[in-house]
């Protein structure tokens, strides 16, 4: 918190606002680029002809994982691994598709299942934080707005301070998500690269790598967006108190 105080002491409200706008713009560009890449590689058929579901099952079995199910869920780009239910949840565009994008995303989500099975440190740490983050996220929904009102009209900084502290936890959580996501992609690409029966050419592997790289960048900008939001609200708190 001392470092945050030092930073926001030099960043005024306007500077923090411009920082948020800049990060939002970068986030929009990255999200657009990721969706564009996903659409592009969704139209490139996998030479092996395997579906996302088949790729997922093969990767799980190759790592000795037999207690994780691969299921289809509604939505677009809703793919995720649920450690509580031990399910690799794939959107219809990934579950049924026989494309480069589907194989890459399916393998990435299975990368999380492998992390879980091998007790990967960052995933374990992230999972232990989930209950705390759920509470912190709920707090930020009302403490930030009410806190600013109380700060300006009653000169009471305490509610805003609670909101900023909760937001700091959420921001921290978004940053510890990064090594989890990058590692899952690394595991996915390594497995795909070593399995000729899945991806048969270097070009296919490079396309999968490109798709996952842009997917990872969405998590990076999400973390930066959380940080920019934290600095913005903290600037109200610390500059007002100063």
N, C-alpha and C positions, 0 to 999 in steps of 0.2 A: 504493500500500500504506500510505503514511503516513496518508491520509485514512481508510482502513479501520481502522487502529489507533486513530485519534482517535474514530471512531464507536463501535467495540466497547469502547473504554475506558469509555464511559458506558453501555453496554448490557450488563447482566448476563445470565447464563444464562436466568433465568426470563423476562426481558423479551424476549430473542431467541426463546424458545420460544413465547411468546404472539404475537409478530409472525408466526411461521411459521403458527400456527393461524389468525390473522386473514386472512392472505393465502390460505391454503388454502380458507377459507370463501368468500372473494370469488371465487376461481378456480372453485369448485364452482358458484356462482350464475351466473357468466358462461358457463361451459360448458353449464349447463342452459339458459340463455337462448338461447345460440347454436343448440343442437340444437332447441329449441322453434321458433325463427324459421325454421331450415332446413326443418323438417317443415311449418310453416305455408305457406311460400312454395313448397314442393315440390308442394303441392296446388293451387296457382294456375297455371292453364294460360297459357302464353305466347300472346298473340293471333296472333303470326306463325306459330305452330305449329312452330317450329324446335327441333331437339333440341340438347342441350349440345354434342354432337360437331359439328353443323352450325354452331353459333355460333362454336365454337373455330376451325374451318377458315376461316370467313369473316373473323374478326378477324386471323388470321395472314396471309391473302392480302391483306387491306386494308393491312397494314403491309409488304407486299413480302417476306414470309417464306414460302419454299417448301421449305426443307430441314428443317422440323420436322413430325413426325408426331403425329397425335392418336390415342391408343390407349386401350383400356379395360383397367382393372386390377381385381383383386378387392378387396373390402373396402368399408367405408362411411366416407365422409369421408377417403379416402386420396388425394385429388386433389393433384397436385403437378407441377411442371415439372422435368425432369431435364436440366441443361445439358450433361452428358457425352454422353448418348444423343440429345439434341435431340428429346425427346418430351414432349408434354403428356399426362400420365397422368390419366385421369378414371375415377372409380368408376362402377359400373353405374348408380347412382341419378342421376348427372349425365350420363354419356355418352348414355344412351338417353332420359332424361326430356325432356319438352317444357314445362318449367315455368320460372317466374321464378328459382327458386333455381338450377336447372341452368344457365341462361344466365349468371347472375351469377358462379357459381363457375368455369364454363368460361372466361369472359372474364377473370377474375382470373388464372387460371393462364396464359392467353395473355399477360397483362400481364408476367409474368416472362419469357416468351419474347421479348417486345419489348425488355425491359430487356437481355437477353442480346445480342440482335442490335445494340442501340445502345450496348453497352458501358457501361451505367449504373454509375456509380462505386461505389455502395454494394453492388450485387450482385457486382461484380468483387472488391471488398475482402472481402466475405463468403465468396466462393468460394475465395479464396486462404487463408483461415483454416481451411477444412474439415479438411485433413490434421492440422493442429495440434490442433484441437478434438477430433478422433477420439482422439488420443493422450491429451489432457487428460481426456476423459470416461472413458477406461479407467483412468487413474490414480486418479480420484476414487472408483472402485468399491471400491478396497481401501485406499487411503492414509488416508481419513478415519476409518474405524472402527479400523483398526490404530493410526493415529496418536493417537487419543484414548486407547486402551488404554496405549500407550507413554508418553503424557504423564502419565497419572495414576499408573501403577504403576512407571515407570522415570524419571519426570521428564525424558523425552526429547521435545522439541518438534519435532524436525526432520522426521519423517515426516508429522506433521499439517501442518506448514508447507508441505510439498510438496503435500499434498492441498488446502489452502486456496488456494494459488497456482493449481493446476489448476482448481479450482472458480471462481476469479476469472476465468480465461480463458473458461470455459463461460458464465459470467454475462455477460461482456462480449459474447460472441457472440450471446446471446439479445437483447441490447439493440440491436446493429447489425442484427439481423433486422427490427426494427420499421420503419425507413424503407423497407426493401425491400418489405415487405408493404403498407404504406400507399400507396406509390407504385404498386404493381401494381394495387391497387383503384382508385386515381385514374385510371390509364390505362384500366382496364376501363370505369369509369362514364362517362368522357369519350367513349369510342368508342361505347358503347351509346346514350348521349344524342344522339349525332350520326348515328345510323343508325335511321331510322324503320322500315326493313324488319325490324329485329330487335325493338326495343321501340317500340310504337306509341302509348303513352300516357304522360303524366307519372306516373300512378299506378304503372305498371309500373316505371318508372325509380326512383321513391322506394322501392318494395319491394325492388328489387335493391340500392339504396344501404343500406337498413336491414340486409339480410342480410349484406352485406360489412362493414358497421360492426361488427356483433357478432362476425364472424369475426376481424376485426382485434383486437378486445378480448381474444380468447383468447391472442393473442401478447403482448399487454400484460401480462396476469396471469401468463403463463408467465415473462416476464422478471422481474416482481416476485417471483414465487415463487423463482426462481433467486437473486435478490438476498437475500431473506429467509433462504434456506438458507446462503448465503455468510456472512451476518452471524452466524448461529447458530454455525457451526463456528469462525468467526474469534473469536467471543466466548470459546470454550474456550481457544483458543490465546493470545490477548493478555491475557485476564483472569488466566489461570493464570500467565503469565510475569510479570505485574505483581504 
